[in-house]
Amino acid sequence: MRIANLSGRLSLISGERAVDVHEASHRRLPSDPQAVYERWDEFRAWAADADLGAGRPFAPADLGAPAPNPRQLLAIGLNYREHADEAGYTVPEGMPPVFTKFSSSITGPVTDVVLPEGGHTDWEVELVVVVGRPAHRVAEADAWSHVAGLTVGQDLSERVLQMSGPAPQFSLAKSYPGFSPMGPVLVTPDEFDDPDDLELTCSVNGEQVQRGSTSRLIFSVPALIAKLSQVLPLHPGDVVYTGTPAGVGLGRTPQRWLRPGDELVSSIRGIGELRQRLLAA
């Protein structure tokens, strides 16, 4: 099942057409894309029998983030060995680095992003997980049952602010307006042959700068859900950015940063792509 936020309304995607869930369910289910996660089991039961033959065409520019207002947005650092190496950090053991991205930075899949003046803005394509059922102290073997679906994310990062001060400013430096695009749709795990093995790519102006597979995550999606939920309850609609593979601008020689006029395209096979245009401040 492919779920979308279409012009602020919860929709199901069937081919190139969208079905408005609130209308199709005779107002039984919410129109708010974020609200559906609190009624996830009811929504899945209804969608299993829903007639998706109708619907209307839609434009990618009308899509928003599939979880636009989560209570918690958690992000994982150094979750691919090659990225830890290029960034000059030790590969994590036991628990990965965890930080937040503030929800005001969330946008949809096709956007313009204003580059912070005087900064060094970097790209980080990531698989993003949206929680569908409450998860507190869950076992890794049960973790997938708490996942609503998967989407594409960009963890845009301003490295000057990130590295300033006596300790890194991860959360602030990754939370400028537009720095957390997500989409284009949320895909339920059952749609994939293997949800633990998805190809990610990122390109700048048509040049591929990142390519990886989630099979190389140090902490898999189930491991992350299990580890995070040992510390804090995960709520329906919460978002987890799972980490980026190697190829970021920070790890290059010479280092490379996004510039005004650049087009950033991030994709995950089986989900779709994000497309960001970078603008001067």
N, C-alpha and C positions, 0 to 999 in steps of 0.2 A: 504494500500500500504506500502511496506517495501523497503526502500531506503538505499543504501550502498555506501561506498567509498571502492572500490575494486582495490587494487594496484594503488591508486591515480586516479581512473576513476569512474565517476558517474554510478551507476548500480541500476537496479531494481531486487529484489529478489523474485523468485517464487519457492516455495518449497526449494529444495536444489540446485537450479541453479540460475545463475545470467545473466541478459541481459544488455549489454553495451548500455547505453542510446544514446550516441553520434552516434554509429554505427546504432542502430535500428531506430533512427529518421532521418537517411540519412544526418547526420551532422548538422541538424537543431538546436539541443540542445547541450549545452556545455558538454565537457568531465570532466571538473573541478567540483568536488562535491560542492565546496563552491559557485561557480558562479550560480548554479541553483536557489538559493533562490531569486536572483534578477529577475528571470523570472518564479516565482513560479506558477502563474496562467496559463501561457502558458504551463509549464511542466505538471501541473495537467490535463489540457485539452488533451494534447497529450497522457499521460499515461492512461487516461480513455479508450482510444480506441486501445492502443498498443497491439500487439500480443506478449504475454509473454510465448508462448509455446516453444520457442527455448531457447537459453541460454547455459551456460556451468557450470560444477561443479566448486566449489571454496573451498579453505581452509580457515578456520577462521583466521589463522595467516596472511592472505593476506588482511584482512579488516583493514581499517583505521577509524579515527573519521569521523562521517557523516557531521560534520561542522568543518573542520580542521583549518580554519583561520578566525574566526569571527572578526568583527570590535570591538565588545564589548562582554566580557565574565563576566557576573554578577553572584554573588553567594549570597545566602540567609542564614543567621545564625538563630539559635534558632527557627526553624519553626515547631518543634514538642514539645508539652508541656513536655513530658517525657525527651527529650534531654535537654531542658532548665533546668529542675530540676536536672538532673545528673551533668550538667556542673556548677551548682550553680548560675545561672542567673535568673532574673525576666522574666516571660513570656512577650514577646513584645506586645504592643498595638499600634494601629494606623499605624505604619510603621515598618516592620521588619528590623533587622540589614542587611546592604548590603555592600559587599566588592567585590573586583575583584580577578580573577585568571588570570595571564598573559598567553597569547596565546602560548608562547613558551613551556608551560607545557603540552599542549594537545598531547595525543597519542591515538592510536587505542585500540581495546578491548583485545588483547593478547600481553602482553609486559613484559619485564624485567625492574625493577625499582631499581636504585641504592639508597640505604639508605644514607642520609646525615650523615657524620661522627660526632659522639658525640651527635646526636639528639634523639628525642623520636617521631617516626613517627607513626601516628594513622590512622585508617580507618574511612571512612564516605560514605556509599552508598547513592546515591541520584537519584531521578528522574530529568532528564535534559530536558529542553524545548528548541527547536530551533524555532526562529521567521521566519515566512514565508511571512508576509506582513508588511509594515511600520505601526508602532503603536505609536501614539502620542496623549495623552489625550483621550484614548479610554475608554469606559464604560465597567465595569466588565461583563455585559450581552453580550457584543460583543467580548470579549477578545479571545475566542477560535477560532474565524474566522481569527485571526492574527497568529495563531500557525501553523507552518509547520508540526511538529511532535514531538515525544517523544523518548528519548533514555535513556540508563543507564549511570550513571557517578559515579566516585569515586573522592571525595574531599580529597585526601591524605593530611595530615596536620602534619607538624613538630612542635611539641608543645614547644620545648625549645625556638626556635626563636620566635614563636607566642607570648609567654608570656614574652619576654625580653623587657627591656627598659621601659620608662615612659608610653607608650601606646602600646596595643597589635599590633603585626605585622601580621595581618591576611593575607594580600595579598602576601607578600614575603614568608611567612612560608608555603603557600599552592601552591607555584608556582615553586618548584624545577622541573628539567626535569622529565617527566613521571608522575607528580602528578595530572594530569587531564585526565585520560583515559576516553574515551566515546565509546559507541557502544552497541552491534555489528552492529545494524541497526537503522535507524530512522523509526518509525512507525507513520503513520498519525492517528489523533484522531478518525476518523470514523471507524478504525479497532477494537476499544474496545467497549465492552458492556457499560462500564462506565469509561471514561478516568480520572475521579476524584476518582477512587477507584482501585488502583493498588498495588499489594503486592511487597514489597522490602525485600530482604534478603542479608546478607553478612556472609561469613564464612572464617575462618583462619585455614588452614590445615584440612579442613573437619568439623571443629567445628563451628556451627552457633553462631555468635556473635551479629547479628542484625536481627530483623524481624519487619516489620511495614507495614502500609498501607497509601497511599497518602490521603485516606479519613480522616486521622487524622492531616493533615497539618493545622496549625493555619491560614495561608494565602494560599488559594488554588491557583492553576495555574491561573485561571481567575483573582483572586484578585491581584496576583503578577504582571501580565501584566498590569492591570489597574493602580496599585499604582506606578510601575516603570515608566510607560509612562506618568504619570502626571508630572514627574520631567525631564525626558530626552527622546528623541525620540529613539525608538527601531527600528533597521534596519533589513531588511531581512538577515538571516544568523546569527544574534546575538544569543548568548547562555545564558541560565539562569539555574544555578544549584539551585534547589528549597529547599535544606536543608536535614538534615539527621535525622532518628529516633534514639531512645535511643540505647545504647549498645556499644558506642565507648570506646576505651581503657582509655581515660582520666577520664571517670566517674566510673571506676571500683576500687574496693578495694581488693588487691593492684592494682595500675594502671598497664596497660599492653600495650606494644608497639610491633610493627612489628620488626622481627629479620631476619637476612640473612638466606635464605633457606625457609622462609615461602611462602605459596601460598595463595593469597587473591582472593576469588571468590565473585563477586557482581552480583546480578540478579534482574530483575523485570519481573514478570509473564506477558507473552504476548509480551515481547520485546526480551529477551535473557540474556546473561551473559558476564561479563568481567572476565578476568583471568590474574592476575599479579603475577610474581615471584619476590621476594625481594632479592636483592644482596648486599653484603658488598661494602663499598666505596673502 
